[in-house]
Structure formats: C-alpha cells, structure tokens
Amino acid sequence: MTFLEQLHLWQRMSGLIKRKATGPPEEFAKRLGLKRTALFRHLETLRSMGADIRYCRERQSYFFETDFEFRI
C-alpha cells in the first residue's frame, strides 16, 4: 500500500469512526478491504497521531472519545 493510499484509508477510517458506523472489528476490516490484524495496526497508527479511539460493545462500533479530525 502506498503512502497516499494509507492517507486515504486513514481518512476513510476516521470518517466511519466519527459517525460511529464501523460495526464490529471483522465488519470494519471487511468494509475497508483489510484483514483484522491490519485493521488493528491502522487503528494503532491513528492512536499514535492523537486519536482517542474506543470501542462500544453495546453499539458495536468504534468512536472517538475526544474530538479528532484527520486531514490530508
């Protein structure tokens, strides 16, 4: 995956997380065309950029605990 492709992926992930529309990890990974382990690596990358990403078991979706805006 090129760096530009990663930037677009992180932007897409950020949008889905912001809307609380990710679904469970397996579904989120599939929607993005990733394997589950790759999804977790990309989530960690976003966290390293300052995103406070949490998972709600009730809603079965990731969300931002505090505001986070990923811009290219």
TACOR-V752081 format. One record per helix or strand of 2 or more residues. SS is the DSSP state (h for helix, s for strand). FROM is the first residue (numbers start at 1). LEN is the number of residues. If there is no record, write none. Layout:
ss,from,len
SS,FROM,LEN
SS,FROM,LEN
//
This chain:
ss,from,len
h,3,16
h,25,8
h,36,13
s,53,4
s,61,4
//
